[in-house]
Amino acid sequence: MADFIQESKYVELIYKVVDQKSGSVFSSIEYPVGYVHGANDVLGKMVLAELEGREKGDIIEIKIDVEKLYGPRDESLVFIDKIENVPQEYRKVGTKVTMENNDGQPKEFLVTKVDDETVTIDGNNPLCGREVNFVLEVLLVRDATIEEMEAGGTTDSEPSLEEILSQG
């Protein structure tokens, strides 16, 4: 008899974040993530509601409102500079750059484009302005142990929707 996802069930799943238009995978995890359903809402209430009643082998696609998570794309956070003004170590797409605002608070930027003349650095979350699906595959559903209930999942680390999407 199959176990269904409900409160007090231990669940393991893998996931990926996929661009709705292109089908490109922004981030994925193939090592199973475990949590106890109903013990916390680190995956987000919307995701947990979609998982409710599902069983091992189910694949669920959920449209994520990225604007709700990260706000609208802000073009004032995009900087283009002449390549000669940018240190060599920041001339590669995907490089993270930490900058400070006027108050000294750090903000992470990402090098998004490099050509022969310019470097583009963007402080928006890489998913801003995109429509994405969160695709989850349920690998295991069983009764949670007392230790798992107390920890809210595995004793390793808990998944977080915010963390998952920020990997993109």
C-alpha positions as CSV (number, residue, x, y, z in Angstrom):
1,M,0.0,0.0,0.0
2,A,1.3,3.4,-1.0
3,D,2.1,6.1,1.5
4,F,0.7,9.5,0.6
5,I,2.3,12.8,1.6
6,Q,0.5,14.2,4.6
7,E,1.4,15.6,8.0
8,S,4.1,13.7,9.9
9,K,5.3,11.9,6.7
10,Y,9.0,12.0,5.9
11,V,9.5,12.9,2.2
12,E,12.5,12.7,-0.1
13,L,12.5,14.4,-3.4
14,I,14.7,15.8,-6.1
15,Y,14.0,19.0,-8.0
16,K,14.9,21.4,-10.8
17,V,14.0,25.0,-11.7
18,V,13.1,25.2,-15.4
19,D,12.5,28.3,-17.6
20,Q,9.0,28.0,-19.0
21,K,9.8,29.5,-22.4
22,S,13.1,27.8,-23.3
23,G,13.0,24.7,-21.2
24,S,16.5,25.5,-19.9
25,V,17.3,24.2,-16.4
26,F,18.5,27.0,-14.2
27,S,19.3,24.7,-11.2
28,S,18.7,21.2,-10.1
29,I,19.6,18.8,-7.4
30,E,19.9,15.1,-7.9
31,Y,20.8,14.2,-4.4
32,P,17.6,13.7,-2.5
33,V,16.4,16.4,-0.1
34,G,14.4,15.2,2.9
35,Y,11.8,17.0,5.0
36,V,8.9,16.2,7.3
37,H,5.6,17.3,5.9
38,G,3.8,19.7,8.2
39,A,6.7,20.1,10.5
40,N,7.8,23.4,8.9
41,D,7.1,25.4,5.7
42,V,10.6,25.9,4.4
43,L,9.6,24.8,0.9
44,G,6.8,27.4,0.9
45,K,3.1,26.9,1.6
46,M,2.2,26.8,-2.1
47,V,4.7,24.0,-2.8
48,L,3.7,22.0,0.3
49,A,0.0,22.3,-0.7
50,E,0.9,20.9,-4.1
51,L,2.8,18.0,-2.5
52,E,-0.1,17.1,-0.2
53,G,-1.6,13.8,-1.1
54,R,1.1,12.8,-3.6
55,E,3.0,9.6,-3.5
56,K,6.4,8.1,-4.5
57,G,7.0,8.5,-8.2
58,D,4.8,11.5,-8.7
59,I,6.3,14.4,-10.6
60,I,4.8,17.8,-9.8
61,E,5.3,21.0,-11.8
62,I,4.6,24.3,-10.0
63,K,4.7,27.7,-11.7
64,I,6.8,30.0,-9.4
65,D,5.9,33.7,-9.2
66,V,9.5,35.0,-9.2
67,E,8.4,38.6,-9.0
68,K,6.6,37.7,-5.7
69,L,9.8,36.1,-4.3
70,Y,12.4,38.7,-5.5
71,G,10.4,41.7,-6.7
72,P,10.4,43.1,-10.2
73,R,13.5,43.4,-12.3
74,D,15.4,46.6,-11.4
75,E,17.4,47.9,-14.4
76,S,19.3,50.4,-12.0
77,L,21.1,47.3,-10.7
78,V,22.7,46.6,-14.1
79,F,26.1,48.2,-14.8
80,I,28.0,48.1,-18.0
81,D,31.7,49.2,-17.9
82,K,34.6,49.3,-20.4
83,I,36.5,46.0,-20.1
84,E,39.8,47.8,-19.3
85,N,38.1,49.3,-16.2
86,V,37.3,45.8,-14.8
87,P,39.9,43.7,-13.1
88,Q,40.8,40.5,-14.9
89,E,39.2,38.2,-12.3
90,Y,35.8,39.8,-13.1
91,R,35.8,39.3,-16.8
92,K,34.1,35.9,-16.9
93,V,30.4,35.3,-17.1
94,G,29.0,33.8,-13.9
95,T,31.6,35.4,-11.7
96,K,30.1,36.8,-8.4
97,V,31.0,40.3,-7.4
98,T,30.2,41.7,-3.9
99,M,29.7,45.5,-3.8
100,E,28.5,47.8,-1.0
101,N,25.8,50.4,-1.1
102,N,26.2,53.9,0.4
103,D,25.3,52.5,3.8
104,G,28.0,49.9,3.6
105,Q,25.6,47.0,3.1
106,P,27.0,44.2,0.9
107,K,25.0,43.1,-2.3
108,E,26.0,40.3,-4.6
109,F,26.1,41.0,-8.3
110,L,26.8,38.6,-11.2
111,V,28.8,39.1,-14.4
112,T,26.2,38.3,-17.1
113,K,27.9,39.4,-20.3
114,V,31.5,39.9,-21.4
115,D,32.5,41.0,-24.9
116,D,35.6,42.6,-26.5
117,E,34.7,46.1,-25.2
118,T,32.4,45.8,-22.1
119,V,31.5,43.8,-19.0
120,T,27.9,43.7,-17.7
121,I,27.3,43.2,-14.0
122,D,23.7,42.6,-12.8
123,G,22.5,42.8,-9.2
124,N,19.1,41.3,-9.9
125,N,18.4,37.7,-9.0
126,P,19.2,35.6,-12.2
127,L,15.5,34.5,-12.2
128,C,14.1,38.0,-12.2
129,G,12.0,38.7,-15.3
130,R,11.6,35.0,-16.1
131,E,8.8,32.6,-15.8
132,V,9.9,29.4,-14.2
133,N,8.5,26.1,-13.1
134,F,9.7,24.2,-10.0
135,V,9.7,20.5,-11.0
136,L,9.7,18.1,-8.1
137,E,10.0,14.3,-8.2
138,V,8.9,12.4,-5.1
139,L,11.3,9.6,-4.3
140,L,10.2,8.4,-0.9
141,V,7.2,8.8,1.4
142,R,7.2,7.1,4.8
143,D,6.3,7.7,8.5
144,A,8.8,10.1,10.1
145,T,10.9,9.1,13.0
146,I,10.7,11.1,16.3
147,E,14.2,12.5,15.6
148,E,13.1,13.6,12.1
149,M,9.9,15.2,13.5
150,E,11.9,17.2,16.0
151,A,14.4,18.3,13.3
152,G,11.7,19.0,10.7
153,G,13.5,16.6,8.2
154,T,16.8,14.9,8.0
155,T,19.3,15.8,10.6
156,D,21.6,17.1,7.8
157,S,20.0,20.2,6.4
158,E,16.5,21.3,5.4
159,P,15.6,22.4,1.9
160,S,14.6,26.0,1.4
161,L,12.7,27.3,-1.7
162,E,14.5,30.6,-1.4
163,E,17.9,28.8,-1.4
164,I,16.9,26.5,-4.3
165,L,15.9,29.4,-6.5
166,S,18.9,31.5,-5.6
167,Q,21.1,28.8,-7.1
168,G,19.9,29.7,-10.5
